[in-house]
Amino acid sequence: MRERRGFTLIELLVVIALIVVLAALLLPVLNAAKGRARRTTCLNSLKQINLGVHLYAEDHGNTLLSNRTGVVAGSLGVDELKLVRSYVGLNGAPSPQDVLFACPADIFHYNYTERVSEGSHLQARYNYSSYAFNAGNTLPGDPPIHPWPGVAGRRMNSIKDPVKTVLVAEFPAFLPYSWHEPGGKAHYKDAKDLVSFVDGHVSYIKMYWDANNLRTGREESWHYDPPEGYDYRWSGD
């Protein structure tokens, strides 16, 4: 009779252990690659929306968006973006099918401090958008700051530093938190977000937040310009 050879139990366990180790090593790499792909998609969408805002301004006397007819909690800057829909190839009312306004990394948001496992772009109150226009200056002032910073209704040539002044950004940038590097909180310093600027470029940058401002009623990052060392500002002055 011919001897039949096969793997021993120990050899099988060694092979399984090696597969587990390799999978553990590859999983973070694959997740990181997937995250970069999502971020690239969001960045390209933000560039197109930014261009739409510029085209709108060119058709309206070099004046930026301003469409504040009322304030809905959590909806800062979304009404204004409805004005650029025709400039980015969209017709009709906003809907969840508007892929351009849906960042694939937008899979959760914060209802004040409570994390909700649903993207902003799936909600009517955000006009099914993952992005918002820098329109804080259209809101009523709140002592000791009046008015809030922002560029709504401003003439493009009146903005002093277009390279650093925010035009359109991901929603988390306004609070800030991050879809791309989640920190587990609704607000935290140096959360990284995608931001587009008045000069047209888009960057993945750190957003400033100071917990001490909670005592002054300025609890979100868009309520104030950051200190030196940050690559953006909300006000156009």
Summary of the structure (lengths in Angstrom):
residues: 237
radius of gyration: 22.5
end to end distance: 92.3
largest distance: 94.9
contacts: 698
relative contact order: 0.14
helix: 38%
strand: 14%
